[in-house]
Amino acid sequence: MRTRWPWLLLLIAGVMTLAVWLVLDSREASTPLLPGVQPGDVDRVLIQRPNTENVQLRRRDGQWWLEAPSDVSANDFHIRQLLNVVRAQPQADYALADVEPQRLGLDPPRVRLQLDESVILFGDTDAVDGLRYVQVDDRVLLIADRIMPLLEGAWWNLIDRRLLPAGRSLQDVETPHYQMRRDQEGWQVEPDIAVPAADLAADWRNVSALVVREVRRQETDASDVRLGLDDGSSRHLRLTEEDGERRLVDDARGLAYVFDGGTLDYLLRGDPQQMGARPTGNED
């Protein structure tokens, strides 16, 4: 019986070591991916991918804007999704020196994401749980794969699908069918339309395209719609139809906003009954 004691002591020591390791591992797993970084504190985002254009975003006066490849307001919901990666809870943590970055898709990385001065490199997923390998400084971690479709998708998916940027008010509207302006007495429209001008202005303000696509940029004075904003700027949009899609094209930014025909006809004419349409809006 005495000969079994050393083995029993070794077993107890092993169990205690495993328990301590599990506690430490649990503590480490509760640490977010970027400790000390809060999503609401980030002001600049840079997305870099091989063989495609960089995407730059910046917070201006509390609102997110793309600065490259085009200068246009960003989709706030999608940007919040990107920024929440700083709170991701790593499921595993390795020293960079203990792994082979090339085999994990980290050298070169599939995506380089920079949030202010912090950098996250995104690699492949592991074969067992589908977790994503990421590198932060000299650590390689596994996190839930939630934002790669945004990081690797087309840059225009990050654009706000509304025609007016958040924080801006509409001052006047010109379409081929009417002109509408706001003065001290409210909204004035010529000629008369079938809905109150203030309601139509609100629909222009809130309407969201079904999708936004990239098109070739061009310099042109052609414009079917002009939306004047409270800061003195204007959006000039050209009405087109291609492949069965009704679009308002911003030639200067190289963007096409695709709408269903009923909604677009309502906005252009101000007559939902005649066109068989109802105004639609979408707030992400």
N, C-alpha and C positions, 0 to 999 in steps of 0.2 A: 504493500500500500504506500510506503514512504516514497517509492520511486515515481509515483504519479504526481507528487506535489509540484515538482519543477514545471511539468507540463501544464498543470492547472494554473500555476502562477503566470506562466507565459500566456495562457488563454485569456485570463482576466486582464492582463496588461494590454493584450491586443484589443479586447473589447473596449477598454477605457480609451485607448488611443483612437479607435474608430469613432467612439462617441464624441471625443473632443474634436476630431476632424470634421464630423458632421455639423457640430455646433458652429465651428469656424466657417465652414463652407456655407451654412445657412446665413450667417451674418454677412458674409461677403456677397451672397446672392441678393441680399436686401439692399445693397448699395446701388444706386442708379448708375447708368452708363457714364454720364458726365456729372459727377458730384460737384455741387456748387454752382451749376449752370441751371437757370430757370428759363423755361420757354418764353415767358413774357419779357425777359431781359435781352433776348437776342434781337439785334437790329440789322444784321447782314447775313445773307445766305449765298453760298456759292456751290453749285453742283457741277462737277466735272466728270465726263465720261469719255471713254476712248472713241475716236473717230466721229465725234459729233460736237456741236457747238456747246459752249459753256452757258449755264443759266445763272444769272445774277439777280438777286432780289434784295430789296432794302425796305425798311420800315420808314415811312415818311408821315409825320404828324399822326402817328398811331395807326396808319393804314399801310398794308403791304403792296408793293409795286414790283413788277418785273422791270429791270433796267437793261437786260440783254437776254435773248436776242432782240427783243422789242420793248419799248417803253409803254407799259400798259398796266392797269390795276390788276392785282393778283387775286386769286380765289382764296379768301380768308380761311375757309374750312380746310382746304388742302394744305395751306401753310401751317395751320395748327397741327395737322397730322404729322407733317415733317418735323416740326419743332418738338413734338412730344417724344421723339426718339431719345432725347436726353434723359427721360424718366424710365427708359427700358430697364428691366431687371435682368441682368445677365444670368444665364443658367449654368455657365461654366466660365472659368477664367484661367488663361494660360500665359506664361511668360513668352514673349516673342522669340526668345532664344531657344525655347523648347519645342517649337513647331517649325514646319516648313511652309512659309507664306505662299510660295508658288503653288503648292498642292491644294491650298485652301482658297485660291482665287484672289489672294491679297497682294500679289506681286507679279504683274501690276494689278491694282484693284479694279473691280468692275465699276465702282462709283467712288468718287471722293467727295464727301460732304463737309463743307466748312461752315460752322456757325460762329460768327465773329472770329475769334482766334482759335477756337477748338476745331479739331479735324477728326472725322470718323471715316475710315476706309471700309468699304463693303466688299465682301468676297462671296464665295459660293455658300450653299446650304449643306448641312451635314446630312448624310444618307439615312440616318435613323429617325430623327425627330423633325427634320425640315427646318431646323434653326439656322439662322444666318451667322456666318463668321464675320466679325468686325474687328478692326484694329484701332485702338486708341493709345497713342504714344507707344510704349513698349509692351503693351498687353494685347492679347487676342482673346475675344470673348464670343460667346454664343448668345444671341438674343432672338426673340420671336420676330419672324419675318412679316412686317406689316406695311412698310412704306416703299419697298423696292419697285412696285408698279409705278409709283409716282416718280421715283428717282430715275428709272430707266425708260419711262414712257416719254411721249412727245412733250416738248416744253410747253406747247400751247394748252395742254391739259391743266396747267397751273393758272391759267388766265381766268379772271372773273368773267362769267358769261353775261353779266349785266352790261348794258351799253354805257351806263354812267358809273363812274367810280364811287366807292363809298366815301361819304363825307362831302360830296358835291351836290349842289342843288341845280335844278333845271330853270333856266331863265327864258328861253324861247325855243320854238320848234318850227322848222320849215319843211314841208313835204310837197309833192306835186299837187296836193289837193287843198291845203290850207296853210295859213301862217298863224302862229299863236305866240303871244308875248305876255309876260307878267309885268304889271306896273303896280303903283301904290293901291289901286282899286281891285287888284286881283288879276286873273287871267283874261286876256282879250283874244278873240279869234276871228279871223276873216278867211273865207265866208263862214256862215253858220254851219255847225256840225251837229250830229245827232246826239251827242253826249255832252255833259258839262265839261268845259275846257279844263277845269281843275282835276276832274276825274281822269281825263285822258293824259294830262301831264303826270299824274301819279302812276299811271300804267306805263308810260315811257320810262319813268324813274325805276320801276320795280321789275319790268319785264326781263326775262332771262332767256338767252338763246338755248336751243336744244343742244348745240355743240358749237365750238369755235374751231376753225381750221386755219392753217397757214396757207397763204396764197402769195404769189409774186408781188413784191412791192413795186409801185410805179408812181411817178409824179404826174398828176392829172388834176385839172380843175373841175372835172366832171363830178357832180354831186346831186343826189336825189333827196337826201335828208341832211339837215343840219341841226344839231343839238347844241344850243348855247348854254354854257355853264356859268355859275355865279362868280367864278374867278376870272371871267373874261375869255376863256378858251372855248373852242368849239370842236365838236366831232363831225367830220364830213363823211357821209356814208353813201355808197353807190348801190342801187338796187340791181341785182343780177339773179339769173336763174341758170343753174347748171346741174346736169344729171338728176333732174327732178327736184333739186333743192332750191328753196327761196332764200336768198342771202342779202344781208347788208354788208358791203365790203368797205373796210377801212384801208384804202390803198396806201396811205402813208405808213401804216404800221404793218401792212402785209397780213391782215386778218380778215376772215370771212365769218360772220355771225349767222348761223343757220336757224331759221324759224319755220314753224308750220305756217301754211298759207293763210289760214283764217286769222291767226294772231297778227301776222304782218299786215294783212289787208285792213284789219281793224285799226292798227296804229297809223297806217298811212292815210286812211280815209276818215277815221273818227265815226264810223257807222257800223256797229256790230250786227245790227239786224239785216242790213242789206247784204253783208258779206257772210252771214251765217256763222259769225265767230263770236267768241267771248274773250275778253282780255285775260291773259294768263300771266302769272308772275311766279318766280321761284327764288326763295331765299335759302341759301345753303346753311 
